[in-house]
Amino acid sequence: MPPTVFALAPHLTTHVTPLFSPVGAFVFPTGVLPSAGVAYLHYISVMLCFGALVLERRLIRPSPSKEVATTLVITDIVYGIAALTLLLSGILRVLHYGQGAEFYTENPVFWWKVGLYLAVGGLSLYPTITYILWALPLRKGELPEVSEALASRLRWILNIELVGFALIPLLATLMARGVGLAA
């Protein structure tokens, strides 16, 4: 039976949750909406993280204007919130809404994915601390001092983060197809 059915078969409604009204509404098996909601939050977080990193990479330059520096600070805040949401929704998926914790924890590809996430997160500390230090002069109406060397270093770090972050969904798709599991 498909996971989404019309509420035209009254005998099915004891095992499903109606979305809107009982007449002509879509109904879902119990537990589908929370699981789908957590998965959706997980996917949106991946997109926000990647988008924020792309924007940071595009904006980073020596002697940025006040607008650019402020945008970089705000973008990094969005990145941090999205990365935390990604982590928490990932934990929820492993523990409650996914294939079962054993499916993930017994797969070495899962641990490569987690390691890559942690490596990208560790790399992001340098830009984040830099942007926090920029916020101090920006609050006083001053511009942060950004040399060509600092801008170049931040570009390299962001490039590495982007490559790492782009590989995480690849590892996830391989893992979801059973790659890494014992035969």
DRENDO-1510 file (C-alpha; in Angstrom, 1 decimal, always signed):
<recs>
REC; n; res; u; v; w
REC; 1; MET; +0.0; +0.0; +0.0 .
REC; 2; PRO; +1.4; +3.4; -0.9 .
REC; 3; PRO; +2.3; +5.6; +2.1 .
REC; 4; THR; -0.1; +8.3; +1.0 .
REC; 5; VAL; -3.7; +7.3; +0.4 .
REC; 6; PHE; -7.0; +9.2; +0.0 .
REC; 7; ALA; -9.4; +8.9; +3.0 .
REC; 8; LEU; -11.9; +7.1; +0.8 .
REC; 9; ALA; -11.4; +3.8; +2.5 .
REC; 10; PRO; -12.8; +4.1; +6.0 .
REC; 11; HIS; -11.2; +0.9; +7.2 .
REC; 12; LEU; -7.7; +2.4; +6.7 .
REC; 13; THR; -8.3; +5.4; +8.9 .
REC; 14; THR; -7.6; +3.5; +12.1 .
REC; 15; HIS; -3.9; +3.2; +11.1 .
REC; 16; VAL; -3.3; +6.6; +9.6 .
REC; 17; THR; -3.3; +10.2; +10.6 .
REC; 18; PRO; -5.4; +12.7; +8.5 .
REC; 19; LEU; -3.5; +15.8; +7.3 .
REC; 20; PHE; -6.4; +18.3; +7.1 .
REC; 21; SER; -10.0; +17.2; +7.3 .
REC; 22; PRO; -11.4; +13.7; +7.3 .
REC; 23; VAL; -13.4; +14.1; +4.1 .
REC; 24; GLY; -11.3; +13.8; +1.0 .
REC; 25; ALA; -8.0; +14.6; +2.8 .
REC; 26; PHE; -4.7; +12.9; +2.4 .
REC; 27; VAL; -3.9; +10.5; +5.2 .
REC; 28; PHE; -0.5; +9.2; +6.3 .
REC; 29; PRO; +0.5; +6.2; +8.2 .
REC; 30; THR; +1.3; +7.0; +11.9 .
REC; 31; GLY; +4.8; +8.5; +12.3 .
REC; 32; VAL; +5.3; +9.5; +8.7 .
REC; 33; LEU; +4.9; +13.2; +9.2 .
REC; 34; PRO; +7.5; +13.5; +12.0 .
REC; 35; SER; +9.9; +11.4; +10.1 .
REC; 36; ALA; +9.4; +13.3; +6.9 .
REC; 37; GLY; +9.6; +16.6; +8.8 .
REC; 38; VAL; +13.0; +15.7; +10.3 .
REC; 39; ALA; +14.3; +14.5; +6.9 .
REC; 40; TYR; +13.1; +17.7; +5.2 .
REC; 41; LEU; +14.8; +19.8; +7.9 .
REC; 42; HIS; +18.0; +17.7; +7.3 .
REC; 43; TYR; +17.9; +18.3; +3.6 .
REC; 44; ILE; +17.1; +22.0; +3.9 .
REC; 45; SER; +20.0; +22.4; +6.4 .
REC; 46; VAL; +22.4; +20.8; +3.8 .
REC; 47; MET; +21.3; +23.3; +1.2 .
REC; 48; LEU; +21.6; +26.2; +3.6 .
REC; 49; CYS; +25.0; +25.2; +4.7 .
REC; 50; PHE; +26.3; +24.8; +1.1 .
REC; 51; GLY; +24.6; +28.0; +0.0 .
REC; 52; ALA; +26.1; +30.0; +2.9 .
REC; 53; LEU; +29.6; +28.6; +2.1 .
REC; 54; VAL; +29.2; +29.5; -1.6 .
REC; 55; LEU; +28.1; +33.1; -0.6 .
REC; 56; GLU; +31.0; +33.4; +1.8 .
REC; 57; ARG; +33.4; +32.3; -0.9 .
REC; 58; ARG; +32.0; +34.7; -3.4 .
REC; 59; LEU; +32.1; +37.7; -1.0 .
REC; 60; ILE; +35.5; +37.2; +0.6 .
REC; 61; ARG; +38.0; +39.9; -0.5 .
REC; 62; PRO; +40.7; +42.2; +0.9 .
REC; 63; SER; +39.4; +45.5; +2.5 .
REC; 64; PRO; +35.7; +44.6; +2.2 .
REC; 65; SER; +33.0; +47.3; +2.4 .
REC; 66; LYS; +30.9; +47.6; +5.5 .
REC; 67; GLU; +28.0; +45.9; +3.6 .
REC; 68; VAL; +30.1; +43.0; +2.4 .
REC; 69; ALA; +31.7; +42.5; +5.9 .
REC; 70; THR; +28.3; +42.6; +7.6 .
REC; 71; THR; +26.9; +40.2; +5.0 .
REC; 72; LEU; +29.7; +37.8; +5.7 .
REC; 73; VAL; +29.1; +37.9; +9.4 .
REC; 74; ILE; +25.4; +37.3; +9.0 .
REC; 75; THR; +26.0; +34.5; +6.4 .
REC; 76; ASP; +28.3; +32.7; +8.8 .
REC; 77; ILE; +25.7; +32.9; +11.5 .
REC; 78; VAL; +23.2; +31.3; +9.1 .
REC; 79; TYR; +25.8; +28.7; +8.3 .
REC; 80; GLY; +26.3; +27.9; +12.0 .
REC; 81; ILE; +22.6; +27.6; +12.7 .
REC; 82; ALA; +22.1; +25.4; +9.6 .
REC; 83; ALA; +25.1; +23.2; +10.5 .
REC; 84; LEU; +23.8; +22.7; +14.1 .
REC; 85; THR; +20.3; +21.9; +12.7 .
REC; 86; LEU; +21.9; +19.5; +10.3 .
REC; 87; LEU; +23.7; +17.8; +13.1 .
REC; 88; LEU; +20.7; +17.6; +15.4 .
REC; 89; SER; +18.3; +16.4; +12.6 .
REC; 90; GLY; +21.0; +13.8; +11.6 .
REC; 91; ILE; +21.1; +12.5; +15.2 .
REC; 92; LEU; +17.3; +12.3; +15.2 .
REC; 93; ARG; +17.3; +10.4; +11.9 .
REC; 94; VAL; +19.9; +7.9; +13.2 .
REC; 95; LEU; +18.2; +7.3; +16.6 .
REC; 96; HIS; +14.5; +7.6; +15.8 .
REC; 97; TYR; +13.4; +8.2; +12.2 .
REC; 98; GLY; +15.9; +6.4; +9.9 .
REC; 99; GLN; +16.7; +2.8; +9.1 .
REC; 100; GLY; +17.7; +2.0; +12.7 .
REC; 101; ALA; +20.8; +2.9; +14.5 .
REC; 102; GLU; +22.6; -0.3; +13.5 .
REC; 103; PHE; +22.2; +0.5; +9.8 .
REC; 104; TYR; +24.2; +3.6; +10.3 .
REC; 105; THR; +26.7; +2.7; +13.0 .
REC; 106; GLU; +27.8; -0.6; +11.4 .
REC; 107; ASN; +28.5; +1.1; +8.1 .
REC; 108; PRO; +32.0; +2.5; +7.7 .
REC; 109; VAL; +30.7; +4.9; +5.0 .
REC; 110; PHE; +28.5; +6.5; +7.7 .
REC; 111; TRP; +31.6; +7.1; +9.8 .
REC; 112; TRP; +33.4; +8.6; +6.8 .
REC; 113; LYS; +30.5; +11.0; +6.4 .
REC; 114; VAL; +30.5; +11.9; +10.1 .
REC; 115; GLY; +34.3; +12.4; +10.0 .
REC; 116; LEU; +34.0; +14.6; +6.9 .
REC; 117; TYR; +31.3; +16.7; +8.6 .
REC; 118; LEU; +33.5; +17.1; +11.7 .
REC; 119; ALA; +36.5; +18.0; +9.5 .
REC; 120; VAL; +34.5; +20.7; +7.6 .
REC; 121; GLY; +33.1; +21.9; +11.0 .
REC; 122; GLY; +36.6; +22.2; +12.4 .
REC; 123; LEU; +37.9; +24.1; +9.3 .
REC; 124; SER; +35.0; +26.5; +9.7 .
REC; 125; LEU; +36.2; +27.6; +13.1 .
REC; 126; TYR; +38.9; +29.8; +11.6 .
REC; 127; PRO; +36.5; +31.8; +9.3 .
REC; 128; THR; +33.9; +32.0; +12.1 .
REC; 129; ILE; +36.4; +33.4; +14.6 .
REC; 130; THR; +37.6; +35.8; +12.0 .
REC; 131; TYR; +34.1; +37.1; +11.3 .
REC; 132; ILE; +33.4; +37.4; +15.0 .
REC; 133; LEU; +36.5; +39.6; +15.3 .
REC; 134; TRP; +35.1; +41.6; +12.4 .
REC; 135; ALA; +31.9; +42.2; +14.2 .
REC; 136; LEU; +33.7; +44.3; +16.9 .
REC; 137; PRO; +34.9; +47.1; +14.5 .
REC; 138; LEU; +31.6; +46.9; +12.5 .
REC; 139; ARG; +29.6; +47.7; +15.7 .
REC; 140; LYS; +31.7; +50.8; +16.1 .
REC; 141; GLY; +31.1; +51.8; +12.4 .
REC; 142; GLU; +34.6; +50.9; +11.4 .
REC; 143; LEU; +35.8; +48.5; +8.7 .
REC; 144; PRO; +37.7; +45.3; +9.6 .
REC; 145; GLU; +41.3; +45.1; +8.4 .
REC; 146; VAL; +41.5; +42.4; +5.8 .
REC; 147; SER; +44.8; +41.9; +4.1 .
REC; 148; GLU; +45.2; +40.1; +0.8 .
REC; 149; ALA; +46.9; +37.2; +2.7 .
REC; 150; LEU; +44.0; +36.9; +5.1 .
REC; 151; ALA; +41.5; +37.0; +2.2 .
REC; 152; SER; +43.5; +34.4; +0.3 .
REC; 153; ARG; +43.7; +32.1; +3.4 .
REC; 154; LEU; +39.9; +32.4; +3.9 .
REC; 155; ARG; +39.3; +31.6; +0.3 .
REC; 156; TRP; +41.4; +28.4; +0.5 .
REC; 157; ILE; +39.7; +27.3; +3.7 .
REC; 158; LEU; +36.2; +27.9; +2.1 .
REC; 159; ASN; +37.2; +26.0; -1.0 .
REC; 160; ILE; +38.2; +23.0; +1.1 .
REC; 161; GLU; +35.0; +23.3; +3.1 .
REC; 162; LEU; +33.0; +23.4; -0.2 .
REC; 163; VAL; +34.6; +20.3; -1.5 .
REC; 164; GLY; +34.2; +18.5; +1.8 .
REC; 165; PHE; +30.6; +19.5; +2.0 .
REC; 166; ALA; +29.9; +18.5; -1.6 .
REC; 167; LEU; +31.2; +15.0; -0.8 .
REC; 168; ILE; +28.9; +14.5; +2.2 .
REC; 169; PRO; +25.7; +13.9; +0.2 .
REC; 170; LEU; +27.6; +11.6; -2.1 .
REC; 171; LEU; +28.6; +9.5; +0.9 .
REC; 172; ALA; +25.0; +9.6; +2.1 .
REC; 173; THR; +23.6; +8.3; -1.2 .
REC; 174; LEU; +26.2; +5.5; -1.2 .
REC; 175; MET; +25.4; +4.6; +2.3 .
REC; 176; ALA; +21.6; +4.6; +1.6 .
REC; 177; ARG; +22.2; +2.1; -1.1 .
REC; 178; GLY; +24.0; -0.3; +1.3 .
REC; 179; VAL; +27.6; +0.5; +0.2 .
REC; 180; GLY; +29.9; -0.3; +3.1 .
REC; 181; LEU; +27.6; -2.9; +4.7 .
REC; 182; ALA; +28.8; -6.5; +5.1 .
REC; 183; ALA; +27.3; -8.8; +2.4 .
</recs>
